Amino acid sequence: MGTVVVGYVPKPEGEAALNKAVDEARLRGSKLVVVNSQRGGSDFDADASTQAEREMAAVRRTLDAAGVPYDIRQLVRGFEPAEDLISIAEANDAELIVIGLRRRSPVGKLILGSNAQRVLLDAHCPVLAVKAD
């Protein structure tokens, strides 16, 4: 069984990536690994931790309803999200990484987000980038 890895953030682009990753996992008959990476530090206090747990519980409910085998990796270790996503994809020998992109202004389009750019350039497997509706 192959593996599809998705970077998840509780925003429209994260939801779009999760939905597409579920579709891809079904299509490929693969396991889905959801990666939620927090930088941590002083901004990640007890309230932020509780909120993150609530958000990931909602993801679990969505995945249970979707019926795909999955694993959720919630990381708070000070690394960049791109580092966490790439390392988990490599450790799981992923066949695909799915990331969400947010809409940008015309000027913002000149510069792709640094995490998205790093994943696109450094991943060992194909990367599917999706936009939120």
Secondary structure, DSSP 8 states (H G I E B T S, - for coil): --EEEEE--SSHHHHHHHHHHHHHHHHHT-EEEEEEEE--STTS-HHHHHHHHHHHHHHHHHHHHHT--EEEEEEESS--HHHHHHHHHHHTT-SEEEEEE----TTGGGS--HHHHHHHHH-SS-EEEEE--
